[in-house]
Structure formats: structure tokens, C-alpha cells
Amino acid sequence: MLYNNIDTKHSDLAVAQQFKPFFKEKNKRAFWIAGPCSAETEEQVLSTARSLASANIDLFRAGIWKPRTRPNSFEGIGTQGLEWLNKVQTETGLKVCTEVANTAHVEACLKHGIDVVWIGARTTVSPFAVQEIADALQGSEVKVLIKNPINPDLKLWVGAIERVAKSGIEHIGAIHRGFSSFEINKYRNQPRWQIAIELKREFPDLTIICDSSHISGNRVLLEEVSQKALDLNYDGIMMEVHPNPDKAWSDAEQQVTPEVFAKLKERLIYRPAEIDDAAFNESLDNLRLQIDEIDDEIIALINSRMQIVDDIGAYKKRNNMSILQTKRWSEILDRCMTKATELGLSTEFISKMLETIHQESINRQHSILKRKD
Ligand SMILES: O=C(O)C(=O)C[C@]1(C(=O)O)C=C[C@@H](O)C=C1
């Protein structure tokens, strides 16, 4: 279906049905992935992992191969980092994950018994690269997380998920890390929550994790972004944690110490989509029934408004008058904004809604003027 210009009709339902829950307590609690942006030294990896094991995380992360914008930045410690991850597994009992971007990375991870691999945003944009990884994953039992592509293209994200699913991987999850933008904004990567919500609507069983560190780009926003994700019923959070964030070899501004992470994790509230309370569910159903009735009324009212718009369109055609009437449109906006303010409604929301209605009026009158009758 086409909602908000997001076409999700292409996805293959047979594939969607294959998703297995990424973790046992899905829909009951949040899944926590944490660890340094990059594995730098064995001591840094192990000390972070020990602290995170006491903070009860589910999965330890560390980048071994880092796709960097420019070649002179630190591009990852390489295969020796996988041995450090193996030490994390044996010493702390934590499961471990890292990013893969090509066949060689996948083969090295499979050889080292890495529990989960993720496909990064810069790789998800390339169907060739994703297919190469999917082929290399074939026949393995590894779990796979797929980050959104850097550009806000839901089809590419869905396509990557489908490619990996078609290679026989049963445990697949998605990571929402936000989207690149030229706009200067408080986020490093624009969340554009609607895209992840669409993905969730398309694949209700898919595990969706919010990479709060990459959306935020700085420590200050981590809590706000993570709580928002949990309120939107994400299944978990991925966060970058470093023993000495300011000295990190990559992404220093967005990493936090294990202590800060542990406190933040405690403060965040997981809210399941459904709860097991008959009385509450009955009153919720009741309220939702009222919303259904109001939505019906809104649609009927919009329909009545459009009938009048069509009559005005016919009048404009007969009298050879322009469709756009800026004076009248300004009056409508001013009147409705005053009303919205009185009622405590967001003027941004009401103006967006009116603009959409006005655009539809123009489209309808345009068709009437074009019609040969
Ligand atoms: O008042 C008109 O002339 C209309 O056609 C109605 C309407 C509207 O949707 O309210 C539509 C187009 C004009 O620009 C102004 C207002």
C-alpha cells in the first residue's frame, strides 16, 4: 500500500512469515545491545564487556571493520578483534556481534563463532553488497541485524531483509540508525520514525532495535531518543559504550561510560504494546470505539467539504476564475489558527492538516477545469 509516498506493497509475505523472534522475551522486555563503537585494544574490549555484563545486557557489540567516510580515519582493528570477542564470550558469557560488509568478513565471523552480525547502513544501500553477504551467510545459524540504508528508502531496507531471509537465515532483526541529511538538525542522523513504523507495520514479527547512538550523535540526546523508541514499541536499544569516551578512536561524542550507560538503562521504561489486564483492555476498546466513530465523522465531514469545493470549482469554470484564492486561503488559515490556539492544539499540526486539505481542493478543482463538458 502507498502511505506517505512509502510503497510497501512489493514485500514478499512468504518471506515475512519466516521471521523468528530475535530473543525469547520479545514483547515482554527490551533487548539491550551495547559496547564500543570500535574494538581498539584487548583490554578496552574486555573491560567494557565485564562492566556491561554486570549491567545485564543481552549482546555485546564492537566494530572490527569500520566503514569510514575518509581513508585516513581509523578503519578498524581487523580480524584480531574477533579473538578478543571470543574472549568476551568465554570470560563473561555474553553473546557478541560485529558489522560485516563483505564475504571475507562473514567467513571470518562464522569461523570465529560470532553470535550475531549486522549489516551497516552504508552496505544496505547496495543490493550487490547485500546479496554477496546473504550468499556468504547461506547455511549458517548466525543471527543477522540489518541497519536502515543511509538514505530514507524503505524499499532498500525491505529488499536487504528479504535477501537475507531468502538465504535461509531465520533470526533477522532490523536496526534503525536514522538517515543522513544535509539539513542542520539536532540529530546526527534524522530519525524519520515514520519509516521504521512502516517497516514494523509491514513485518509485525520483525525485531526492531533503535541505534540511539547514531541517531543522536551526542550523549545528551541518548535518553530522549531511546525512550521515544521504546514508547514506539521498539524491541530494544543499541548503544555505544566506551571506558573513556573522549579518547575513543571513533565516534567519541556519542559514546558513554559503562556507568552512565547502566544508570540510563535503569531509567528507561519499556512499555509493551499490549498488556494482560481485562478491565484496562475493555476501557481501551471503549475509547478506541469512540475514536473510530470520530474518524468516521471526520471523513464524512471532509467529504461534505469536498462536495462544496467541487461546486465552487464548477462556478470558477463557468466564470473563468482562478483556482487559487490567496486572500480567502489566508483568511481560512488565520481563523483556524486562532481556533486551534484557543483549544490548545498544535498550530503546526493544524496548519499541515489544512494545507493538505487545501492542496486536495486545488487538485479536484483542477480536474474539474480540465474536464471537457
Ligand atoms: O474558496 C474558494 O475559492 C475555494 O475554492 C475553496 C478553497 C478551500 O479549500 O477552502 C480552495 C481553493 C482556494 O485557494 C481557496 C479556498
The ligand as an SDF file (V2000), in Angstrom:
LIG
                    3D

 16 16  0  0  0  0  0  0  0  0999 V2000
  -12.9380   29.4980   -1.6130 O   0  0  0  0  0  0  0  0  0  0  0  0
  -12.5830   29.0050   -2.6970 C   0  0  0  0  0  0  0  0  0  0  0  0
  -12.4470   29.6660   -3.7330 O   0  0  0  0  0  0  0  0  0  0  0  0
  -12.3590   27.5630   -2.7940 C   0  0  0  0  0  0  0  0  0  0  0  0
  -12.2600   27.0340   -3.8820 O   0  0  0  0  0  0  0  0  0  0  0  0
  -12.1600   26.7660   -1.5450 C   0  0  0  0  0  0  0  0  0  0  0  0
  -10.7120   26.6930   -1.1340 C   0  0  0  0  0  0  0  0  0  0  0  0
  -10.6760   25.7650    0.1050 C   0  0  0  0  0  0  0  0  0  0  0  0
  -10.3330   24.5810    0.0010 O   0  0  0  0  0  0  0  0  0  0  0  0
  -11.0650   26.2530    1.1690 O   0  0  0  0  0  0  0  0  0  0  0  0
   -9.8880   26.1350   -2.2210 C   0  0  0  0  0  0  0  0  0  0  0  0
   -9.0480   26.8630   -3.0170 C   0  0  0  0  0  0  0  0  0  0  0  0
   -8.7800   28.2980   -2.7860 C   0  0  0  0  0  0  0  0  0  0  0  0
   -7.4400   28.6310   -2.8820 O   0  0  0  0  0  0  0  0  0  0  0  0
   -9.3700   28.7700   -1.5420 C   0  0  0  0  0  0  0  0  0  0  0  0
  -10.1980   28.0390   -0.7470 C   0  0  0  0  0  0  0  0  0  0  0  0
  1  2  2  0
  2  3  1  0
  2  4  1  0
  4  5  2  0
  4  6  1  0
  6  7  1  0
  7  8  1  0
  7 11  1  0
  7 16  1  0
  8  9  2  0
  8 10  1  0
 11 12  2  0
 12 13  1  0
 13 14  1  0
 13 15  1  0
 15 16  2  0
M  END
$$$$
